[in-house]
């Protein structure tokens, strides 16, 4: 992974894997994982991948310390960023796990009254990619602007008075990334 100022970049030069469970009423995480394993060999080496299913989870919040009224750090976010140099989703298709998880927030301590926030996980995608929630079928975001971050999953709040100083696990979901248009070559003229 390439390190960023406030996060982890997942992008150029990395390998990812694909597959896409359908939008069905009896959808479960176990069934989604089985279908993803079945569709691993869907694309052959050298083919262009235009849709990918990934698992995202926000980072867990750090624990607070009640006796010192110390607050745990917030969990990291999972975000998409449009990169103009990318033309397809092959770099995500060949990733070994397809899991993108925000960093965990640090716990508060006797000497540190505020835990450090978790690192954000940033996934590079081409311009014109649409992110959809598989379970609900709703569109989360349309990545149409270069070098702008789009939120997929928020990290959870660190431990404080409102949650009994306990850090919670981040929210999770399966996301389907689909490119809107992939045509780079066109045929002009009348057919013979």
N, C-alpha and C positions, 0 to 999 in steps of 0.2 A: 504494500500500500504506500501511496505517497502521502506524506504528512502535510497538513495545511495549518494555517495560523490557528483556527479554532475547529479543526475536525479532521476526518479521515476521508481521503478522496479515493473513490473506486472508479477506475476508468481505463484509459488507454493502456493497452498492453496486458490487461488482466483477462482471465478466462472465466466464463460464466456458462450456465446451462438453462435450457428452456423447457417448455411444456405449458399446457394451459388447461386447467380444469374448467369445464363449462359452467355457465351460469344456471345452476339447477336448484330446485327447491330443497333437495335432500343433500346439500353440500355439507361436508364435514372436513376439518383439517386433515384427517387421516386419508379420506378419499382423494383429496387434492394432492397429497404427497404421493399416493399410489399412481395417480394419473400422470403426474410429473415424471415419475420414474419410467413409466411406460413410453412416454413421448421423448425421452432423452435422445434417441437416435433418429428423431424426425428430420433433422437437417443434417446433410452430409457436409464434410469439410469443403469449404469454398463457396457454399450456397449462402444467399443473403437471408438473414433472419429479420422479420419485420414485426414479430410479437414475442413477448417473453413474460413469464409469470415469476414473480419473486415474492419472498416473505420479508416483511419489514416489522421491526419492533423498536419502539422508543426506549431510550435508556432508563434504567431504574434510578430512582432518587436515593440519595445517601441518607443514612440514619442520623437523626439529630441527637442531642444530649440534653435531657430534661433538667437535670440539676444545674446546668450552666446556662439554660435557655439558648443553647446553640442549635443552629439550623443546618441540616444536611444539604449537600449540593443537588441541584436539579439534574435530571437525566438528559442525555443528548438527544437531538432530533435526527430524523432521517429525511433527507431532502434530495430533490432532483435539480440538476443544473444543465441547461442546454449548452452544448459545446459545438461551435461551428465546424470543427474539423471532422466530426463523426458523421457517417452517412447511413449507418445501420445499427442494429442491436446485437451484432455478433459478439462483441466483447462481453455482453451480459449473458448471452446464450451459452458460452463455454465456461462460465464460472462454476467451480466445483460444488458450491453449496447453495447458491441463490438466496442466501440469508444475509440481510443487512440490518445490523443492530446498532443503535446509538450507544455511546459510551455511558458507563455508570457514573453517577455523581459520587463524590467522596463523602465519607462519613465525617461528622463534626467530632471534635475532640476537646480535651481540656485546654489545649493551647490554641486550637483553631476553632473559633466560634462560628465560622461559616465554611461549610465544605465546598470544595471546588466543583464547578459544573462539569458534567460529562462532555466528551468530545462529540461533535455532530458528525454523522455519516453522510457524505455527499456522493450521489451516484450520477456519473456523467451520461447524458443521453443526447441524441441528435435533436435539432430543432424540428418541431412538428410531431413530438411524441405525446400521446394521451395516456394518462394514468387512470385506471378504473379499479374500483374495489370489486373483487370477484364475488364476495358473499352478497352484497346488496345490488351490484350491477350499476352503481352510480359512478359518474365521472368525478375524480378527485381534482385533477388539474390538467390543463392543456399547456404544455411547455412550448411556447411560441416566441419567447424573447431570449436572445442570446445572453449568456453570463448573468442570469437572474436565478435566484434560488426559489424553488417551489416546495412547500412542506407536504410530506407524505404522512409522517407520524410524529406526534409531539412526544417529548420525553416527560416523565412524571415528576411531580413536585417533590423536593427533598423533605425530609422529616422535620416537622415543626409542630407548633401547638395544635393546629387544626387537624392533624392526622396522628396525634399521640407520639410524635417524634419518630415515626416509623417510615422508612423509605418503601415505596411500593414498586412493583414490577411495571415496566412500561407496557402500554397498549400495543396490540399486535394485529396484523391483518395480512391477507394475501392480495397482492397488487398485480394487475395485468398491464404491461406497458405495450402500447400499440403505436406503430408509426402511421400517420395519416396518409402520406403519399410516399411512394418509393420509386416512381417512374423517373429514370434518368435518361432513357433512350426512347425515342419515338420514331415512327415510320411516317414519312411524308411522301405523298404521291398516290397515284392510282395503282391498284394491284394489277398485275399482268394476267 
